[in-house]
Amino acid sequence: MRIMSETVQAILLFLFVLLSSAIIIGIVRHISPDFNTFQIVLCYNFFALLCFGPWLLKHGTQSLKTTKLKLFGVRAVLEFLSFSLSFYALTKIPLPMHTSLLFVTPIFGTIVAVALLKEKPTTYSYLCIVSGFIGVLIITRPGMEGVNIGVIFALLAAVGFALCGNTIKILTRTESSSVIAFYMLLMSSVISLPFGLYDWKNPTMEGWLWLMIIGVLAYSQQLAVAAALSKVPYTTVIPLNFAQLVFVSIIAYVVFDELIDLWTVAGATIIIAGTLFNAYMSSKTKVVPLTTV
């Protein structure tokens, strides 16, 4: 009964993470005409960092001791670039397409893990990569649709997030999830500061509210992901990823009058199916699949 209870808790926590991501995507699309991408990224990191105040007061600066500052710095640069690319892509392509393209992040993560971490690829890994490639082709339909810079930026963001996932994988060997999240937000705030201030636009009260909401949601996601994965294996919650496309599609339709097309559904289905199959087979062979936080 206890196992069932923890599984249910983990599922609910992960659904919250996916819903939060969908809400953040919707808010970024909503406020993008009023703020440049870098200002949104700066506020995203800064307000999430402020939420770490109580945690820092409780645990003290002693808990932040680390010998991995260079790797933390690399991750922060990657996070800044990835979020900047992702948020900019949101202004150029439909929300469901944006979400579907980011589903290839674990697939790129597999490629990076093989190339940089020298992990041994399996037949299932190759099938996952092929399914991701096919899914992207179906979603973007090159030759049938004009080249959209938003698609390119979304895919580049997915590559960046995959690189982030691998740095996290290394950091978790010695660092806690809270410390990893804190340094990411702190360093990303510093990196994004000059870019965000360059063309700063003073927000209205409503603008400040939206910017604070995405920061609070970003912080909440960090806690929820860590809590969910502490209760169950990643392979238990990864099938839920498709729920984010459902959440985003609802927001896109209700708020922005955007409909998800069948090409996006078909491509996303193939990408998710390949990822699920790889994760399932990896769990059977005692290989921990790549996760991103």
C-alpha positions in Angstrom: 0.0 0.0 0.0 2.9 2.3 0.8 4.5 1.7 -2.6 1.2 2.5 -4.3 0.9 5.7 -2.3 4.4 6.9 -3.2 3.8 6.0 -6.8 0.6 8.1 -6.9 2.4 11.0 -5.1 5.2 10.8 -7.7 2.8 10.8 -10.6 0.9 13.8 -9.2 4.2 15.7 -8.6 5.4 15.0 -12.1 2.1 16.0 -13.6 2.5 19.3 -11.7 5.9 19.7 -13.3 4.4 19.2 -16.7 1.5 21.5 -16.1 3.9 24.2 -14.7 6.0 23.9 -17.9 2.9 24.4 -20.0 1.8 27.5 -18.0 5.3 29.0 -18.3 5.2 28.4 -22.0 1.9 30.1 -22.2 3.0 33.1 -20.1 6.2 33.6 -22.1 4.1 33.6 -25.3 1.7 36.1 -23.7 4.3 38.6 -22.5 6.9 38.2 -25.4 5.5 41.2 -27.3 6.2 43.4 -24.3 9.7 42.1 -23.2 12.7 40.9 -25.1 13.7 37.3 -24.6 16.8 38.0 -22.4 14.7 40.1 -20.0 12.3 37.2 -19.6 15.2 34.7 -19.0 16.8 37.1 -16.5 13.5 37.4 -14.5 12.8 33.7 -14.8 16.2 32.9 -13.1 16.2 35.8 -10.6 12.7 35.3 -9.1 13.3 31.5 -8.9 16.6 32.3 -7.1 14.8 34.5 -4.6 12.6 31.6 -3.7 15.7 29.7 -2.5 16.0 32.3 0.3 14.3 30.2 3.0 16.3 27.2 2.0 19.5 29.1 2.2 18.6 30.5 5.7 17.8 27.0 6.9 20.9 25.3 5.6 23.4 28.1 5.6 26.2 28.9 3.1 28.1 25.9 4.5 25.8 23.6 2.4 27.0 25.3 -0.8 30.6 24.1 -0.5 31.6 22.4 -3.8 34.6 21.6 -5.9 32.6 21.6 -9.1 32.2 25.4 -9.7 33.6 25.1 -13.3 31.1 22.5 -14.2 28.3 24.5 -12.5 29.4 27.4 -14.7 29.2 25.3 -17.8 25.7 24.2 -16.9 24.7 27.8 -16.3 25.9 28.9 -19.7 24.1 26.0 -21.3 20.9 26.7 -19.4 21.0 30.4 -20.4 21.5 29.6 -24.0 18.9 26.9 -24.0 16.2 28.9 -22.3 17.0 32.0 -24.5 16.6 29.8 -27.7 13.5 28.1 -26.4 11.7 31.3 -25.3 12.6 33.0 -28.6 11.3 30.0 -30.6 8.0 30.4 -28.7 7.4 33.7 -30.6 7.9 32.0 -34.0 6.1 28.7 -34.0 2.8 27.3 -32.5 3.0 26.2 -28.9 2.2 22.5 -29.5 4.9 22.3 -32.2 7.4 24.0 -29.8 6.6 21.4 -27.1 6.8 18.5 -29.5 10.2 19.5 -30.8 11.5 19.7 -27.3 10.5 16.1 -26.8 13.7 15.2 -28.7 15.8 16.4 -25.7 16.3 12.9 -24.2 17.2 11.6 -27.7 19.9 14.3 -28.1 20.9 13.4 -24.6 21.5 9.8 -25.6 23.8 11.0 -28.5 25.7 13.4 -26.2 26.1 10.7 -23.5 27.6 8.3 -26.1 29.9 11.0 -27.6 31.1 12.8 -24.4 30.5 10.4 -21.5 31.6 7.4 -23.6 28.5 5.5 -22.6 27.8 2.3 -24.6 24.9 2.7 -27.0 22.5 -0.2 -27.3 20.3 -1.2 -30.2 17.4 0.4 -28.4 19.3 3.7 -28.2 19.8 3.7 -32.0 16.1 3.0 -32.5 15.3 5.9 -30.2 17.5 8.2 -32.2 16.0 7.1 -35.5 12.4 7.5 -34.1 13.3 11.0 -33.0 14.7 11.9 -36.4 11.5 10.6 -38.1 9.3 12.4 -35.6 11.0 15.8 -36.2 10.7 15.3 -40.0 7.0 14.6 -39.6 6.4 17.6 -37.4 8.5 20.1 -39.5 7.8 18.5 -43.0 10.8 20.0 -44.7 10.1 20.9 -48.3 6.4 21.1 -47.7 6.7 24.0 -45.2 9.0 27.0 -45.4 12.0 27.0 -43.2 11.1 28.5 -39.9 13.8 30.0 -37.6 11.6 29.0 -34.6 12.0 25.3 -35.5 15.7 25.7 -35.8 15.9 27.5 -32.5 13.7 25.0 -30.7 15.9 22.1 -31.9 19.0 24.0 -30.8 17.4 24.5 -27.4 16.7 20.7 -27.2 20.4 20.1 -27.9 21.3 22.6 -25.2 19.0 21.0 -22.7 20.4 17.6 -23.6 23.9 18.9 -22.8 22.5 20.3 -19.5 21.1 16.9 -18.7 24.5 15.3 -19.1 26.2 17.9 -16.9 23.5 17.2 -14.2 24.2 13.5 -14.5 27.8 14.2 -13.6 27.0 16.7 -10.9 24.5 14.3 -9.1 27.4 12.0 -8.3 28.6 14.4 -5.7 26.1 17.2 -5.3 22.5 17.4 -4.0 19.6 18.4 -6.2 19.1 21.6 -4.2 22.7 22.7 -4.5 22.6 21.9 -8.3 19.4 24.0 -8.7 20.8 26.9 -6.6 24.0 27.3 -8.5 22.2 27.0 -11.8 19.8 29.8 -10.9 22.5 32.0 -9.3 25.0 31.7 -12.2 22.3 31.9 -14.9 21.1 35.1 -13.2 24.6 36.6 -13.3 25.1 35.6 -17.0 21.7 36.9 -18.1 22.0 40.2 -16.2 23.9 42.3 -18.9 21.7 40.8 -21.7 18.5 41.4 -19.8 19.4 45.0 -18.9 20.6 45.9 -22.4 17.1 46.6 -23.7 15.2 46.6 -20.4 11.6 47.7 -20.5 10.0 48.7 -17.2 7.1 46.3 -16.6 3.7 47.3 -15.5 2.2 45.8 -12.3 0.7 43.1 -14.5 4.0 42.5 -16.2 5.8 42.1 -12.9 3.2 39.7 -11.8 3.7 37.5 -14.8 7.5 37.6 -14.5 7.3 36.6 -10.8 4.8 33.8 -11.6 7.2 32.1 -14.0 10.0 32.4 -11.5 8.0 30.8 -8.7 6.8 28.0 -11.0 10.4 27.4 -12.1 11.5 27.0 -8.5 8.5 24.8 -7.7 9.4 22.6 -10.6 12.9 22.0 -9.2 11.4 20.8 -5.9 8.7 18.7 -7.5 11.1 16.9 -9.9 13.5 16.1 -7.1 10.6 14.8 -4.9 9.0 12.7 -7.6 12.3 11.0 -8.6 13.1 10.3 -5.0 10.0 8.2 -4.7 10.0 6.2 -8.0 12.4 5.4 -10.9 12.4 7.8 -13.8 10.9 5.1 -16.1 7.7 5.3 -13.9 7.0 8.9 -14.7 8.5 9.3 -18.2 5.3 8.0 -19.9 3.5 11.1 -18.5 5.6 13.5 -20.7 2.9 13.4 -23.4 0.6 15.1 -20.9 2.6 18.3 -21.3 1.5 18.4 -25.0 -2.1 18.0 -23.9 -1.7 20.9 -21.3 0.0 23.1 -23.9 -2.6 22.3 -26.6 -5.4 23.3 -24.2 -3.7 26.6 -23.4 -2.9 27.2 -27.0 -6.5 26.7 -28.0 -8.2 28.6 -25.2 -5.8 31.5 -24.9 -4.2 31.9 -28.3 -6.8 30.2 -30.6 -4.1 27.8 -31.9 -5.1 24.2 -32.9 -2.7 21.3 -32.8 -2.4 19.7 -36.2 -2.3 15.9 -36.9 1.3 16.2 -38.2 2.5 17.4 -34.8 0.5 14.7 -33.0 1.9 12.0 -35.2 5.5 13.2 -34.9 5.3 13.7 -31.2 3.8 10.2 -30.8 6.7 8.6 -32.6 9.3 10.6 -30.6 7.7 9.8 -27.3 7.2 6.1 -28.3 10.9 5.8 -29.1 11.9 7.5 -25.8 9.6 5.3 -23.8 10.9 2.1 -25.4 14.5 3.1 -24.8 13.8 4.0 -21.2 11.9 0.8 -20.6 14.7 -1.4 -22.1 17.4 0.6 -20.3 15.6 -0.2 -17.0 15.6 -3.9 -17.9 19.3 -3.9 -18.5 20.1 -1.9 -15.4 21.1 1.2 -17.3 19.9 4.5 -15.9 18.2 6.6 -18.6 19.1 10.2 -19.0 17.1 12.7 -17.1 17.0 16.5 -17.2 16.0 18.9 -14.5 
